[in-house]
Amino acid sequence: MTLYTAIILLTALDIGLIVGGLTYLGGTSPADAVLAGLLGAGGSVPVLRSLIG
């Protein structure tokens, strides 16, 4: 794994954790918070690739 890939994936993981945590704190169920976090992490990968690369 290259450094570029590691940075993208770790940043996407951070974004997913933040989105999921804030969604859970907003009062939704844990399953909805996990889904929101996964969608946030997955959706951020192409954006991060275009911004960083």
N, C-alpha and C positions, 0 to 999 in steps of 0.2 A: 504494500500500500504506500503510495507516495504521500509526501507531506501535504500536498495540495488536497488530496482526497481526505486525509485525516482532518484537516482544518474544516473542510466543508461539512463532513459528517458530525464532528463535534459541535460545530456551531448550530447545525440543524437539530441536534439532540438538545442543546440548550434552549433553543426556541420552542421545541416541543414540550420540554419540561415546564417552561414558563407559561405557555398557553394552557397546558393541562392543569397546572396548579392554580392559575387564575380562574379557570373555568370551574374548578372544584370549589374554590373559595366563593365563587359567585352563587353557589347554592344548587348546582346541578348534581346529579347522581355520579358516583365514581366511574361508572361505565361511560357516561357521556363525556366526562373529563378526559378519560383515556382516549376516546375516539377523537376528541378535539385536539389533544396533544399529538396523536399520530398524524392527523391531517395537517396540523401546523408544521410538523417536522418534514413530512413528505412534500408539502407544498413549498417549503422554503429552499429545498435543494436546488431546483433549477434557477431560482432567483439568486441564490448565493453563488452558483457557478458563473452566472453572467456578471455579477458584481465583482467577484474576486478574480475570475479568470479573464 
